Amino acid sequence: MNPALISPSTPTLIIYAVSLVLVMWTVIDVSRRPSSQLSPRVKTAWIVGSAVGWLLFGIVGAFIAALYLVGPRRRMNSQQW
């Protein structure tokens, strides 16, 4: 493989792309939840926390999104079945 294709910024771009996908997944999942599962106030907190965290600090938003995906989302999905 050509060493010019893999620059130091390539891993950074991959990390940011993956973190953006996590944040988008979280925002879509939270916004689709009914009010009986998540109150509007809690929805807003998760969406703003992950989106603003990603926009301002990058990986922080992905961390917040990951917290939602492995915590509240998993509990809500297990209660549906």
Secondary structure, 3 states (H helix, E strand, C coil): CCHHHCCCHHHHHHHHHHHHHHHHHHHHHHHHCCCCCCCHHHHHHHHHHHHHHHHHHCHHHHHHHHHHHHCHHHHHHHHHC
